[in-house]
Each structure stands twice: as structure tokens, then as C-alpha cells.
Amino acid sequence: MLKLQGIAVSPGVTIGEALVLDSEGFRIPRRFVERSAVDTELARLAHAIGETAREMERNRDAIRAELGEQYAAIFEAHLAMLHDEKLQRELQTAVRDRNWWPEYAVSRTLRRYAKVFQSLDNHISQRAHDIYDIEKSLLRNLLGQRRETLAAISQPVIVLAHNLTPSETATLDRRFVKGFATELGGPGSHTAIVAEGLEIPAVVGVGPFLADVSGGEPVILDGNQGLVILQPDEETIARYRQELEAAQTVAAQLKEIRDLPAETTDGVRIQLTGNIEFPSEAEQCLARGCDGIGLYRTEFLYLASRTEPTEDDHYAAYAEVVQAMAGRPVVIRTLDLGADKMHARLNIEEERNPCLGLRSIRLSLRQLPMFRTQLRAILRASALGDVRVMFPLISTIVELRQARMVLADVMEDLAEHGIAFNRKMPVGMMVETPAAVMMLDIFIKEVDFVSIGTNDLIQYTLAVDRGNKDVADLYNACDPAVLRLLRRSLDVAREAGVPANVCGQMSGSVMFTQLLLGLGLRQLSVPPSAIPEVKQVCRSVSVAECRLIAEKALAMDGAREVKAYLRDQLRRRLAQAVA
């Protein structure tokens, strides 16, 4: 059994078979060959070995001509490994006697060889890289046109990958993908957000581990603790199955408060809204007793398609949610992607530092036809219900005014064409940078509401790339600097009489609920799966108690101290609820 620690980004526990994707996107599931097809598959394996050998010979000859015999020797070594009689015998035996699919035989056998090399000292351990090169070459020739995509998964699996892009994550089919873990990534990334929206357990930033697992092997994914357990023993499997049953029992108990308001013990009503990524999630929010949609992320429209979405594409997605909410508020955030995700489509040059580059409202203001298309669809949807629009990553008053000017221009155009929309549609902004917090007393005069996006606020405040596992330990919502910025934002909004919301991952964690209520928050926007638990905490505390907790947390000078204190307070609260 091998237990690996990563970063938990989407809660839940699942047990299932591994589906392994390496950095080149190969799928290597454990698949068996029918007896009648063994000879055909052995011939396919032999053909792949022959093709791989010919590729190596071509590469060897080209390198010899370009760089000399010394570098050509690398490919000679690869050829010698490929033609090794023992290796060939093992591969053939795996297919003939074990009925393994050739792709699985290659992956399983060569990764075992690589692990042997890796366990040796000095320069010999480096030969493992040669084994991986041979494996990839063989798999490339074996798979050919048979390479499958994530969208084609048709049986229950846990996806284990080097990395997953937000668009790849958005195509995962929840019926079959029970969870995923990646070697790269960090908390608060778009991939993590999409996973949370899909309500599947996810762990990122595990580090190199794909060499230790083959497709089809049993895996436990603990999205609560950030654990990936490979080759689990029966005792561990039994323990996690009990945990799954206990979680189902708690979920059933939380259903009982679905139709009750999120009201504190001293009678303060908290608006509890949902964060959604896809239109289908609106029903999930309603099923858990939400008060509306506090954050409708629209990026999926761009990530799930190779072409730019049309106005009708936008409108259909928004209308579905607005109609499902039946009069409840729906806050639609305009495009919050960076040029790094769209440079190929928009002919934008690749950026060195996308987090600080052309993204969010900056990109929208640069790509006005795209921005206008989205605003037209949002305005049309506003005729169907309580729709509100929100601009992301506002850092200067000029950006806010420019965005509002574009909105006013689109309104005028719709009015001229007799298209229905809400002329008084509320307009809000995200507070995601220290600059926005410091200037909020100016911004607040020109918006109808604000929403604090803690994911980016933490990133920009602490100068930590939220997608980088190497600095993930520095990305901490409990940092006193973050808490002080939250307090200032909520104080400014309260003094101006402007509604304020918190919609980052922080709001979806029950560990922070009492702190946020104590800071003055009266509206939270959380993932659908978190609605019942957050509601339960709201209904079990008083605002007076929460203020004391917030005051004590604000007096602390270290993130670790704050985190330990908030966890202890939550533990006590839950213990009192059970008693």
C-alpha cells in the first residue's frame, strides 16, 4: 500500500479502478484479450515494436549526422533495450498467458523495469528515463488512431493524471469519473474550481506518482484529507467504505433542514446562495435549499468549445438557470479567463506570467466584440428573472467605468431593436486584489453590490501562484493579511449600505463560517455540495458568538495559529450540536 499526500481541492471519498493518463495523454486501462484474438494482438505488438525500432534508427542516423557518434549512442542504447530478449519474452507472455491487452502489458512491464532502475544508486538510476522513452514510443505506435479522450470514458474510474486543464476537467462525465488526482496543480486553480462544481473528489499537487500505478488497479481517493492511496489493503478499503456509509448518513440528516432558512440562533437571516459552473448545477442548488445563485461562472462556454460561443449559446445557458431559479437572484460573472487559455483563438501572444497579464475584465475590454456578445445575452436573460451582472478582477476605477459604458451601449442597442431586458439590472464587481480593497470606498459608489473572490485575493495578497504545488503551503486563507483585507472590505460595504458577498473557496468551508459571520458577512455563495453543512453551522451559532471568534482571530499574528483556533471552534460547535 502506498499513501500519497496532495492538496485537497474538492471534498469526498471514492474507491475505484485507476485510469492513468501520463503527461502525453495516453490512457492505459487494464483490459483483457479474448483467447481467439491473442494471435492478432501479438502481431499488433510485434508491429509496434518494429515501428518503434525503425523510428529509433531514423533518429539515431539523424543525430549521428548532426551531432556525432557520441549522441547517436543514446538511440543505440534504446534499440538494445527494445530488442532485449528477456523484455520481448515478458511482453509476449503477458499477452499470451495472462491475456493482457498489449498496451497494458507494455505499460505494466516497462514501468516495473523503470522502478528497478530508479531504486539503484548513482547514474544507473537515470536509465529509468530511457525506459519511459521506450514505453511512450511503443504506446504511441500501439494506440495510433485508437487513442481515446476523456470524454469517451464509459465505465466507472478514478482518473490519475500528470495534469488536467480546466477544459479537460469540464468534459469529465460524472456518471463514470468518480474523482481525479494530478501530479501538478494547486488550490484555487480553475481545474480545482471545475472539480468542485462537478462534485467529484479531487486531489492535486501530489508530485510524481504515475510510475507507481497501472490502469485498472484499485485506488482510494480521499478528497477530504488530500490523500491518494495506491494498492490499498483490505483493512483500509473496509475502513473507507465505513466512512462512505457514515457520510451518506450525515447527508441524509442534512436533508431535513433543506427548506429551513439559514438563520442564526439570535435571528439574523443569512442569504445562502450557490456557486455554479454549469447550468445543470442550478437544480443541485435548489435541491439543497439555496436562496439563489451568488456566482454563475461562465468560463465553461469558452473552455468546452473550440469556437467562440455565440450570443444564442450564452443566452440558452443563462436562460436555463434563470428559469430554474424561478425568481431567485442569479449573479452572472462575465468571462474570467486569461489570455493563456485563449491566445490561440484570439491570436494573442503567449504570456510569461498569465496571473498578472491579460485576463478577466482586462481581456474583455480588449476584446470588445466578444464582451458585447456576452453582455447582450446576459441582458436578454434579465427579462426572464432576477439577473445581476458582475465584472471580475476590477483593479481601477477606469476599468469599472469602461465596463459600465460598454454595458450601457449594449443596453441602448437592444432598446433600439425592441429587445426586452431589465433596464435596472443590478451591476456588481469582484473584489479580488489588494488594490480593489484599498479603493473600495471609491468603487462602492458606482456599484449595486460587491463580491469578494477570496481565491484570487489570497493569491495576489500573498504573492503566491495558486496553481503551483511548490508554493501551495504559502497559499493560506488564514493568513492575517487576508483576514484584515476581508474585514476592511466588509466594513466599507456595510457603511455604504451596499450588499457584500464572499464567493471564493473560503466561503464553502465550514471552518470559516463563524469567522465570516463575525466579520459582518450576511451573504455567502458556496458550492452546491457545501450548502447543507454551511446552513447547519449558521443555524447553530449566534452573531454575538461569531463576533468574539472574529475578534480573537484578527488579534493573532500567524496563519497556523488562526487555523488551529478556527478548527477548534468548529469542533466545539459540532460537538455541542451532537450533544
ABEGO torsion letter per residue (X at the ends): XBBBBBBBABBEBBBBBBBBBBAAGBBBBBBBBBAAAAAAAAAAAAAAAAAAAAAAAAAAAAAAAAAEAAAAAAAAAAAAAAABAAAAAAAAAAAAAAGBBAAAAAAAAAAAAAAAAAABBEAAAAAAAAAAAAAAAAAAAAAEAABBBAAABABBBBBBBABBBAAAAAABBAAABAEBBBABEBBGBAAAAAAAAAGBBBBBGAEBAAAABBBGBBBBBBAAAGBBBBGBBAAAAAAAAAAAAAAAAAAAAAAAAAABBBBBAAGBBBBBBBBBABAAAAAAAAAAGBAEBABBBAAAAAAABABBBBAAAAAAAAAAAAAAAGGBBBBBBBBBBBAAAAAAAAGBBBBABAAABBBEAAAAAABAAAAAAAAAAAAAAAAAEBBBBBBBGBABAAAAAAAAAAAAAAAAAAAAAGBBBBAABBBBBBBABAAAAAAAAAAAAABABBBBBAAAAAAAAAGBBAABAAAAAABBAABAAAAAAAAAAAAAAAAAGBBBBBABAAAABAAAAAAAAAAGBABBBBBAAAAAAAAAAAAABBAAAAAAAAAAAAABABAAAAAAAAAAAAAAAAAAAAX
